[in-house]
């Protein structure tokens, strides 16, 4: 099975209000410019770009949403696109503040800075680079890949070159990064479990594994009421563990790792598991149904992880 068809690479599109984030998201989906309204909270889209599948988190730029939710989604992402309205010079100090917060929240993700609205302003790229303190970035983190492009999202100017670079960097960013997988659950939106695997060897460090599916489902229902039915719970940290949940319309996946595991890599793996399961449902669901219930072969998911992520997943206790 083609690895690229399995993986959804999560990327965050961020920037202050009216910078052009949603316009970029729509252009990525349709290939054309459409006039859009600013995103009030969060919009999630799946697109194909340069031969890879990406999951876009189009994050609202208003201050309240920045404070509440940006950090969580930045940490979940394998790449960051930061859009700057170069025509709004009065907000440059605020842009600098939030750009560097994003970089602190995710120290490894490739960064693409889009200096947008180049068709409307005369701010030189060198002046902008100095203003946002970009020369400091290689000193702070010499391993991060980053580039800045002066673009017009409306006209499409320089976008293809910028996105080609970004797609290549984010698609390879998972590399040999590893997560320590302690367990995962697949279950229906009703909370009914489909499959569960635990790799803790009895050492749970105080985590009640039997209660996880019910707890996650209840908490997801609560957060979905706040953020909308397509979102809800994304990740949860305990003293010794990280729990990440990804959901599609018909099935949910929760992955438990240790606290040191990279959330962005974990999300790529969770999305890939769900794509694999959805494909299996579509092609041969009858093979997994018994007495009206869904039953997977014992190593159905583990074999997939060993095949697709052999260098990224370590099974074991914290």
C-alpha positions in Angstrom: 0.0 0.0 0.0 1.4 3.4 -0.9 2.7 5.2 2.2 1.8 8.7 0.9 -1.8 7.6 0.5 -1.9 6.5 4.2 -0.4 9.6 5.9 -2.1 12.8 6.6 0.5 15.4 7.5 -0.9 18.0 10.0 0.0 21.6 9.3 -1.1 24.8 11.0 -1.9 28.0 9.2 -1.6 30.9 11.6 -1.4 34.7 11.6 -3.2 37.6 13.0 -6.8 38.5 11.9 -7.2 39.4 8.2 -3.7 38.3 7.3 -5.0 36.0 4.5 -5.0 32.6 6.2 -8.5 31.4 5.1 -7.9 32.8 1.6 -4.8 30.6 1.4 -6.7 27.6 2.7 -9.4 28.0 0.1 -6.8 28.5 -2.7 -5.1 25.3 -1.6 -8.4 23.5 -1.9 -9.7 24.9 -5.1 -6.6 26.3 -6.9 -8.3 29.7 -7.3 -8.8 32.9 -5.4 -12.2 33.3 -3.6 -13.2 36.1 -1.4 -13.7 34.7 2.1 -14.8 35.7 5.5 -12.3 35.5 8.4 -12.3 32.3 10.3 -14.1 32.8 13.6 -12.5 29.8 15.3 -11.0 26.7 13.6 -11.5 25.2 10.1 -10.0 21.8 9.3 -9.5 20.7 5.7 -7.7 17.8 4.0 -5.9 18.6 0.7 -3.4 17.0 -1.6 -0.3 19.1 -2.2 2.7 18.1 -4.2 1.9 14.4 -4.0 1.2 14.3 -0.3 -2.0 14.5 1.8 -2.1 17.4 4.3 -4.5 18.2 7.1 -4.9 21.9 7.4 -5.6 23.6 10.7 -6.8 27.1 9.7 -6.7 28.8 13.0 -8.6 32.0 13.7 -6.4 35.0 14.3 -8.4 36.9 16.9 -6.7 37.4 20.2 -9.1 35.3 22.3 -8.7 32.3 20.0 -4.9 32.7 19.9 -4.7 32.6 23.6 -7.0 29.6 24.0 -6.1 27.3 21.2 -3.1 28.2 19.1 -0.6 26.4 21.3 -2.4 23.1 21.2 -2.7 23.0 17.4 0.9 24.2 16.9 2.1 21.4 19.0 0.1 18.9 17.0 1.5 20.1 13.6 4.3 18.8 11.5 4.7 22.2 9.8 3.8 25.8 10.4 2.7 28.4 7.8 2.7 31.9 9.4 0.9 34.5 7.2 1.7 38.2 7.7 -0.3 41.1 6.4 2.6 43.3 5.3 0.2 46.1 4.5 -0.7 46.4 8.2 2.5 47.8 9.7 0.8 48.8 12.9 0.5 45.2 14.0 4.1 44.2 13.3 5.1 44.2 17.0 2.2 41.8 17.7 3.2 39.7 14.8 6.7 39.3 16.2 5.3 38.3 19.6 3.0 35.6 18.3 5.5 34.3 15.7 8.1 33.6 18.4 5.5 32.0 20.7 4.7 29.6 17.9 8.4 28.8 17.5 8.7 28.1 21.2 5.7 25.8 21.2 7.0 23.6 18.4 10.8 23.6 18.1 11.2 21.2 15.2 8.4 21.9 12.6 9.5 23.5 9.3 8.4 27.1 9.1 7.1 28.9 6.1 6.5 32.7 6.5 4.3 34.2 3.8 4.7 38.0 3.6 1.3 38.5 2.1 -0.3 41.3 0.1 2.8 42.2 -1.8 0.6 43.7 -4.4 -0.6 46.4 -2.0 2.5 47.5 0.0 6.1 48.6 -0.4 7.6 47.0 2.7 10.9 45.6 1.6 11.6 42.0 2.5 14.9 42.8 4.2 13.2 45.3 6.4 10.5 42.7 7.3 13.2 40.1 8.0 14.9 42.4 10.5 11.6 43.4 12.1 10.5 39.9 12.9 14.1 39.0 14.1 14.4 36.2 11.6 18.3 36.2 11.6 18.1 35.0 15.2 16.2 31.8 14.3 19.3 29.8 13.1 21.0 30.7 16.4 18.0 29.7 18.5 17.4 26.5 16.6 20.0 25.6 13.9 18.1 22.4 13.0 14.8 24.0 12.0 14.1 24.5 8.3 12.5 27.9 7.4 12.0 30.3 4.6 10.2 33.5 4.0 8.5 34.5 0.7 6.9 37.7 -0.4 3.6 36.7 -1.9 0.2 37.7 -3.0 -2.2 35.0 -2.0 -5.0 36.8 -3.9 -3.0 36.8 -7.2 -1.0 33.7 -6.5 2.4 35.4 -6.8 5.3 33.2 -5.6 2.9 30.8 -4.0 3.9 27.7 -6.0 7.6 28.0 -5.2 6.8 28.7 -1.5 4.4 25.7 -1.2 6.7 23.4 -3.1 9.4 24.0 -0.6 7.1 23.7 2.4 5.5 20.4 1.1 8.9 18.8 0.6 10.1 19.8 4.0 7.0 18.8 6.0 6.6 15.5 4.1 10.1 14.4 5.2 10.0 16.0 8.6 8.8 12.9 10.4 12.1 11.2 9.4 13.3 8.9 12.1 11.5 10.6 14.9 10.2 8.1 17.4 7.3 7.8 19.8 6.9 5.4 22.6 3.6 3.8 22.1 2.0 2.6 25.3 -1.4 1.8 23.8 -4.2 2.8 21.5 -7.9 2.4 21.1 -10.2 2.4 18.1 -13.9 3.0 18.9 -17.1 4.2 17.3 -18.6 7.7 18.0 -21.1 6.0 20.4 -18.1 5.0 22.6 -18.3 1.3 21.6 -14.7 -0.1 21.3 -13.6 -1.8 18.1 -10.0 -2.6 19.0 -7.5 -1.9 21.8 -3.8 -2.7 22.3 -1.8 -2.1 25.4 2.0 -2.2 25.6 2.5 -1.3 29.3 3.6 -4.6 30.7 1.4 -3.9 33.7 3.2 -0.6 34.5 0.6 2.2 34.0 2.1 4.9 36.3 -1.3 5.6 37.8 -3.3 5.7 34.5 -6.5 3.7 34.7 -6.5 2.2 31.2 -9.9 0.6 31.5 -11.5 4.0 31.9 -9.8 5.7 29.0 -12.4 5.0 26.2 -15.4 6.1 28.3 -13.5 9.2 29.6 -12.3 10.3 26.2 -15.7 9.9 24.7 -17.4 11.9 27.4 -14.8 14.6 27.3 -14.9 14.7 23.5 -18.7 15.2 23.6 -18.2 18.1 26.0 -15.5 19.9 24.0 -17.4 19.2 20.7 -20.3 21.2 22.2 -17.8 24.1 22.6 -15.8 23.9 19.4 -18.2 22.2 16.9 -19.0 18.6 16.1 -16.0 18.0 13.8 -13.4 19.0 16.5 -13.6 18.5 20.2 -10.8 16.9 22.2 -7.4 16.8 20.4 -4.9 16.0 23.2 -4.7 15.5 26.9 -1.7 15.3 29.2 -1.4 13.5 32.5 1.5 13.5 34.9 3.3 10.7 33.0 1.4 10.3 29.7 0.2 12.1 26.6 -3.1 11.0 25.0 -4.0 12.2 21.5 -7.3 11.6 19.8 -8.2 11.9 16.1 -11.7 11.3 14.8 -13.4 10.8 11.5 -17.1 10.6 10.8 -17.3 6.9 11.6 -14.4 6.0 13.9 -12.1 7.5 16.5 -8.5 6.7 17.4 -6.8 7.4 20.7 -3.1 6.9 21.1 -1.3 6.9 24.5 2.4 7.7 24.6 5.0 8.8 27.1 5.4 12.6 27.8 8.5 12.9 25.7 6.9 11.6 22.4 6.4 14.2 19.7 2.7 15.1 19.3 3.0 15.9 15.7 4.5 12.5 14.8 1.8 10.9 17.0 -0.9 12.7 15.0 0.6 11.6 11.7 0.5 8.0 12.9 -3.1 8.3 14.3 -4.4 9.8 11.0 -2.7 7.0 9.1 -4.2 4.3 11.2 -7.7 5.8 10.6 -7.1 6.0 6.9 -6.0 2.4 6.9 -9.1 1.4 8.9 -11.5 3.4 6.6 -10.0 1.8 3.6 -10.5 -1.6 5.1 -14.1 -0.8 6.0 -14.8 0.4 2.4 -13.1 -2.6 0.7 -13.9 -5.6 3.0 -16.1 -4.6 5.9 -17.9 -8.0 5.8 -14.6 -9.7 6.7 -14.6 -7.9 10.1 -18.2 -8.3 11.0 -19.3 -11.1 13.3 -22.6 -11.3 15.1 -23.3 -7.7 14.2 -20.1 -6.5 15.8 -16.8 -5.4 14.3 -13.8 -7.6 15.1 -10.3 -7.0 13.7 -7.7 -9.8 13.4 -5.4 -9.7 16.4 -2.4 -8.0 14.8 -4.3 -6.0 12.2 -3.2 -2.6 13.3 0.2 -3.7 14.8 1.2 -5.2 11.5 0.3 -1.9 9.8 2.4 0.1 12.2 5.4 -2.3 11.8 5.1 -2.0 8.0 4.5 1.7 7.7 6.3 3.2 10.8 8.9 0.7 11.8 11.5 3.4 12.5 9.0 5.7 14.3 7.2 3.5 16.8 8.7 1.9 19.8 6.3 -0.4 21.7 6.8 -0.5 25.4 6.3 0.7 29.0 7.0 4.3 30.0 
